[in-house]
Amino acid sequence: MDSKHIEKLKQFGDLRENVLLSTLTTLRIGGPVDGVLYPDSIFGLIYSIEYCNQNDIPCRVFGNGSNILASDDRYPGIIIKLSRTLQRTYLLGEKVFAEAGASLIALCHQISQEGLTGLEWAAGIPATVGGATFMNAGAYLSSMRESIEKVFVLKDGYCVWMSVDDCQFTYRKSIFQQHRDWIIVGVLFNFKYADINEIRTVLKKRQQQRLDTQPLQAYSCGSTFRNHPDHPSWKVIDSLGLRGYSIGGAQVSEKHTNFLINKQHASFDDMYKLIRHVQEEVYDKYNFELILEVEQFNWKTNQ
Ligand SMILES: Cc1cc2nc3c(=O)[nH]c(=O)nc-3n(C[C@H](O)[C@H](O)[C@H](O)COP(=O)(O)OP(=O)(O)OC[C@H]3O[C@@H](n4cnc5c(N)ncnc54)[C@H](O)[C@@H]3O)c2cc1C
C-alpha cells in the first residue's frame, strides 16, 4: 500500500505496519498484512472504512481470528481490530448490550455471575461478540440467535439496528456473510434470570466437556468442517482412520478429528493439503463433500 495511505490511516487510531496474520489467528497461520488498525473511537472506525472505500484499499474487521484460515500471501490492505475500542458491556437487567470487540467468554462469565442464563454453551469459545454474531456461533444445540434481540450495524456509512429476524441466522450462518462490508458494532441480548447455582453447574459441565474432548492446548480454529445433518464430521473422518494423520506441520487432532491443528509450524500449504486430503477421502468413501466451517481469508480463487 502507498505510504501516503499509511500516514493518512494513522489519524484513525493505532496502525501497526507489516503484521503477520499468524499473530492474529488462533491457528497461527497466515502471511503479512500491510497494516492492522486499532481505531481510537467509533468515528475512527467509521472514517477509516470510508477512507479505505474511497481509495480502493481492501479492509476487513477481525475478531479474535478464531475461525480464520489465512493464506501465506501478503494481504495488500488493512485488518481492523475492535478489541481495544469497542469491548465494553452494559448490564440492563435481563437485557445486556455488548460491544462487538468484547470477549464472548468474558461475557458468558459476567452474565452468569449476575444470575442470567442463556450463554452457558459459549464457555470456552475464544470469540469476540462480533465474530460470534457473524458466524452465529453455537454449541450443544444452542446458538447466538436464541439470545440476540437486535444488532447495531455500520452499513453504507450509517449505524442502524437490525432485528434478530433481519440477521437471518441459521446454522453457522448470518446475513453478514453475504454483506462483508457491514460491520457489527454491538449486540443487544435478552437473557433470563435463573437459579445461579444451576447456571454455574451447567457452565462447569460445558467447560469440562470441552477439556475432555477438544485439543485446547493446540493451535486450531475449532471445528474445521461443518457438520452434515446425518453424519457428524468427526465421526466420518474417524471412520476413515485419519485420526492423527498429518501433512507437514498440520495434523488431524488425535483428540477430536474435526479439529485440524497446527501441530508444528504448519504453513498454509500444509493445512490446505490436509483439508483437501480429508475432503477427498470422505468424498471417495461416502460420496458427499465436507464443507469448510473455517473462513477462507486471502486465498487464491483457484485453491
Ligand atoms: C478452541 C476453539 C473452539 C471453538 N468452538 C466453537 C464452538 O463450539 N462453536 C462455534 O460456533 N465456533 C467455535 N469455534 C470457532 C470460532 O471461535 C467461532 O467461529 C467464532 O464465532 C469466531 O469469532 P472471532 O471473533 O474469532 O471471529 P474471527 O475469526 O476473527 O472472524 C470470523 C469472521 O467474522 C467476521 N467478523 C468478525 N468481527 C466482525 C464484526 N465486528 N463485524 C463484521 N464482521 C466481523 C470476520 O471478518 C470473519 O469473516 C472455536 C474455535 C476454537 C479455536
The ligand as a Gaussian input file, in Angstrom:
#p B3LYP/6-31G(d) Opt

LIG

0 1
 C      -10.789000     -23.940000      20.606000
 C      -11.909000     -23.428000      19.751000
 C      -13.205000     -23.843000      19.992000
 C      -14.257000     -23.374000      19.197000
 N      -15.518000     -23.811000      19.460000
 C      -16.546000     -23.345000      18.730000
 C      -17.883000     -23.757000      19.007000
 O      -18.156000     -24.527000      19.923000
 N      -18.887000     -23.246000      18.243000
 C      -18.643000     -22.368000      17.225000
 O      -19.599000     -21.926000      16.572000
 N      -17.386000     -21.975000      16.931000
 C      -16.333000     -22.430000      17.640000
 N      -15.061000     -22.040000      17.341000
 C      -14.816000     -21.197000      16.154000
 C      -14.821000     -19.667000      16.408000
 O      -14.488000     -19.372000      17.758000
 C      -16.169000     -19.033000      16.070000
 O      -16.499000     -19.221000      14.707000
 C      -16.246000     -17.541000      16.393000
 O      -17.553000     -17.118000      16.138000
 C      -15.265000     -16.658000      15.626000
 O      -15.206000     -15.421000      16.326000
 P      -13.982000     -14.401000      16.189000
 O      -14.301000     -13.203000      16.993000
 O      -12.689000     -15.053000      16.477000
 O      -14.094000     -14.025000      14.651000
 P      -12.966000     -14.081000      13.549000
 O      -12.494000     -15.483000      13.401000
 O      -11.947000     -13.031000      13.800000
 O      -13.799000     -13.670000      12.272000
 C      -14.741000     -14.554000      11.693000
 C      -15.500000     -13.771000      10.625000
 O      -16.280000     -12.781000      11.265000
 C      -16.029000     -11.504000      10.684000
 N      -16.157000     -10.516000      11.758000
 C      -15.543000     -10.519000      12.963000
 N      -15.943000      -9.460000      13.695000
 C      -16.817000      -8.767000      12.922000
 C      -17.567000      -7.570000      13.107000
 N      -17.484000      -6.854000      14.215000
 N      -18.360000      -7.150000      12.091000
 C      -18.444000      -7.853000      10.931000
 N      -17.757000      -8.987000      10.708000
 C      -16.956000      -9.430000      11.684000
 C      -14.590000     -11.596000      10.142000
 O      -14.350000     -10.656000       9.111000
 C      -14.584000     -13.020000       9.641000
 O      -15.148000     -13.072000       8.361000
 C      -13.991000     -22.477000      18.128000
 C      -12.678000     -22.055000      17.894000
 C      -11.644000     -22.514000      18.686000
 C      -10.233000     -22.036000      18.410000

